[in-house]
Amino acid sequence: MVMFGAMTRRAQASNHPGRSAARMGQPQDALLQRLQAEGHRIPLSFELFPPHGADRRRDLDATVAALAPVATAGFSVTMGAGGTTRQGTHETCTAVAAQSGRPVMAHLTALGLTRAEALAAAEGLWEAGITRILALQGDRPRQGPVPPGFAHASDLVAALAARHPFDLSVAAYPETHPAARTPEADIDYLRQKLEAGARRAYCQFVLDPAAYGRFLDACGRHGIDVPIIPGLMPLEGWARLRGFARANGACVPAWLDRLFAPAEKRPELMPYLAAAATVEQARRLVAYGAPALHVYTMNRWPQALALAHLMGQG
């Protein structure tokens, strides 16, 4: 994606000690004011999932309609554990692309699909004009054995790159993948996926933006200079999100617990607190060097659209 290039060279030049020191500190500039005053545009993409049922389809259509004008880096569509929603992923990708006129990136998982099934899914996407793929190892199927297929995301990337000139992306983990032996081993595996043919990485969401800044510096020290795009989760439903973060080994800053505590007794406060905290997360991620933001929407548009406008879109 050409739009990331110049920004990435500036934001991710991690080999410069001065840049590294600046990133590690708390960002001080009034970023939102600067974005508005200078008309700067942070590329935004939005993650969706295949809907179940007519009502959920209408909700998704409304979300795409609301976000398409500000989805400057397009949309992505997830795939269920073990590749269980691959038909729904395909159908949703093509529908979103047709409705929005924006590029759409399909998730494609290695675990749970045979090699033939994974490549057939990719071929169907290519024939439908969906040329962007986020190649993932994915989660094990919830039931039954894992069929023989691509053992690792890097194997899937290599096979896709050999098949068509897909625009390939992979996953990255600022707070280290739970299965990785060490943070260094995790970064080395990221490099293997990139060397297999991927052009950028999308990060698991973080609640502590400083962890993303440290990850960028670590990647720079290991010679990785592709765009590394953080995931941003609007912070509605804090109790659920907090539990999900802890289950995945993500740091939960104490200040967020304090911020959302009043909403336990007054739920009416939650949308306002969540909006303020989400904007702060976005501001800090960009100040730490994010070349773009990938927003997890849960197929809902109001907070994602508000965030886009605050970040200078629209």
N, C-alpha and C positions, 0 to 999 in steps of 0.2 A: 504494500500500500504506500504509494509515493508520498502521501500527505504526512506520514510519520517521519520521513527521512531527515529533514533539516532539524526538526525539533529534537529528534533522538540524538543526533550528533552533539547538540548543545547540552541536552539534559542528561545524557548518559555517558559523558566523557569522564568516567570514573577514575581514570588513571592520574588525574590531576589532583594533588593533595589538597589544594585550596578548595576545589569543588567538593571533595569528600567531606572536609571539615564543615563546610557551609551546610551540606545536606544533613549532617548528623544533628545539628542544632534545631531547635524549634523554629520553624519559618516565621519571620517577623514582618514581611511585607504585607500590605493590605491587598491581598490577591484579588478578591472580588471587585474591589474598587478599580484596580488596574485593568481587570478584564473588561469592565464596563466602559471605562474611560478610553481605552485604546482600541476597543472593538476586537480584541483578541478572541480567537476561537479555539477552544480545546476540542479535538475530535471526540465525539461520543458515539458509542454503540450500545445496543440494548439487547439483553438476553431474554428470550421467550421460551416457553415449553409447549409441546403439542397439547391442545385442549381435548377434554373428554366431554362430549355431549354438545347439543345445540346451544345451550345457554353459555357455556364456557367459550364456544366458538364466537358468539356475539361479543363476549367480553374481550376476547383477543382482537377481534376486528376493530373494536373501539380503541384499544390500546395502540394498535398499529397506526390507525388514523391520527391519533393524537401525537404520537412520537415521530412519525415519518418526517415532518418538516425539520426536526432537530437532530435526526439520526444521521449525522454527517459521516460517520464511519459504519453505518448500516446496522443490521440486526444479526443475532445468532439464534439458533434453535437447538435445544438440548435433545439428547437421546437417553432413554431410560436404561437402568442397570441391565447389563447383559444384552444390550441392543434390542430390548423388548419393544421400543416404540419406533423402530426404524421406518416403518411405513408412515406412521404419523409424523415423524420428523421430515420425511421427504415431502409429504403433502403440505405440511405447514410452511416449509421453506419456499415452495413454489407459490403458495397463496400469498405469503408475506411479500415476496419479491414482486408479484404482479400488482398487489394493492399499493405498496409503498413506492415502487420505483427505486428502491435502495438496494445495495448489495446485501446478500444474506449468506451467512456462514453456517454450515451444517456441522453439528457434532457427530463424530463417528468413533465408536468405541472398538477396542481390540478384544477385550474379554467378552465371552458370551456368544461370539460369532465365529463360524469357521472362516478360513481364508476366503473361500469362494463366496460366502454370504457377505463378508465385509467388502470385497471387491465388487460384487454385484450391486450393493447399495451405493458405492461410490460411482459406479458406471451410470446408474440411474440418475444420480444427482448431476453428473456431467452432461448427460443427454438433455436434462431439464434446464440446463443453463446455470446450475448452482456449482460454481467452480471454487468456492472458498470452503475449506474443511478445517475444523479443529480436531486433530487426531489425538485421541485419548486412550490410555489403557483402560479406563472405566472401572466400574464396580463389578464384582462377581455376580452372576445371576442369583436371584433370591432362592431359587429352587433348582435341584438337579446338578449334575456335574458340569464342569466347564468344557465345552467342546474344543477340540484341537483347532487352534487358529494362530493369530499373531500373539506371541507371548508378551511383547512389549510395544509401547507406542512407537518407539523408534523403528521397529520392524514394519509397522503399519505405514509410517511416514515414507520409508524407503520404497515400499511397494506402490504407494499412491504416486510418488514422484516419478517412478518408472513407467506408470501407466498413462498419465496425462499431465500437462503442465498446470496442475492444481495450484492454487494459492494456499499453502499449508501453514497452519499455526499449531502450536502445542501448548501444554499447560506448564505452569511454573508455580513454585510454592515458597513464598517469602519466609514462612516459618517452618519449612522443611516438611517434605512428605512423610506421613507416619511410618511408611515402610522403609525409608532411607536409613542407612547405617549412621551417616553423619551429614551435616549440612554440606560439606565439601563433596561427598559422594552424590548428593542430590543435584548439586550444580553441575557436576561432571556428567550426570545422566541427561540433564537439560542440554548440555553441549552436544551430546551424542544425537539427540533428537533434531537439533538444529543442523548438524552436519549431515544428517540423513535427508534433509531437503526442506525443513521448515524455515519460514522467514521471520517469524515473530513468536512471542509467547504471551499468553494471557494468564494472569495470576489468580489463584484462589484468593477470595476476599480476605482482607485483614481489617481488624478493628483498631490496630495500632499502626498508623501510617509510618511511624519511624521504622518499623520492621521492614516495610517496603523499601525505604531509603537505604537501610543497611544491606538489603538483598541486592539492590542495584550496584552498590559499591563492591560487594563480593563477586557478583557476576563480572564486573569490569576487571577485577583483579585476575579472573580466570579467562580473560580474553573474549568475553561475550559482549557484543556491541549491537545486537539487534534490538528492535523495539520490545520492551517488556511492559505490558499494559496491565495496570492493576484492576481487579474487580472491585466494584463499589456496591454495597448492599444498602438500600434505603432502610433506615433503622426502625421501621414500624415493627410492632410485635416483638418488643425487646426480650421478653422472657424466652420465647421460642428461639430467637436468633442467638441469644446468649448461650443457650443449651447446645445449639448446633455448633457454635464456635468452639466451645469447650470440648465437645465430642471429637472435633477435628484437630485438637491441639493448638488452637489459635489463642493468643493472648487476649484477655478481656480487661481493658483498662478500668481501674476503679472509678475514674471520673465519670464514665458512662453509667455505671451502676448508680452513682449518686445523682446524676442528672435525671434518670428515669424513675427514681424512687417515688417522687410525688405522684406519678401516674398510676401507681398501684392503688392509691385511694381515690384518685380523680382521673379515671380513664380518658375523660374529655381532653386532658392535656397532651395525650400521647402524640397526636398528629403534629402539634406545634413543636414539641420537644424533638420528635424524630426528624422533622424537617431541618431544624437548626443544627442538630448533631450531624446529619448527613452532609449538609453544606460544609461544615467544618472539616469533616473527613475528606471531602473532595478538595477543598482548599489546600489542605496539608499534603495530600498525595501529589497534586500538581507542583507545589513548592518543593517537594522532595525529588522531583524529576520526572513525573509521569508524562509520557508523550501523548497520552489519550486516556480516556476512562471507559471502562466496560461496566455498564450498570445492570444489575440483576433486578428485573422488574416484577417477577412473580406474576406476570401478565396483568399488572396494574399500572396505570399511567400517571395519576395525579402527582405523586412525589417525584417521579422521574422527570416529568415535564417541568415542574417547578425548579428542580435542580438544573435542568438544561438552561432555563432562562437566567437563573442566577449565575451560571457559568458563562454567560455572554452569548448564548444561542438565541435564535428567534428574533 
